[in-house]
């Protein structure tokens, strides 16, 4: 693959972080990891990944704050963000989409393979 895409995974659950990283690397992506919102935002601004997988319930800065900050910054506003959360209320989904999320996935409803396929679809690698 000539053009390797980078995915930033901002997720505080170590087990899920490891599973997502392994699955995405197997699909040919480079993966960067952050375990809290502040670190994730800093890494996004430093690395400018091709896509971000973003949890909403995070230490230090929640996912909504991270998403809002990403979309307000000229350097990061065009990075597609897939929200990956346990929060499944319509209000949370609507808020994430309104703030600029490309997609919203509820963790218990998706297997890792579905998440990697969604990443590939959004990045045009399907």
Secondary structure, DSSP 8 states (H G I E B T S, - for coil): --S--EEEEE-S-HHHHHHHHHHHHHTT-EEEEESSHHHHHHHHHHH--SEEEE-SS-SSS-HHHHHHHHHHSTTTTTSEEEEEES---HHHHHHHHHHT-SEEEEGGG--HHHHHHHHHHHHT--
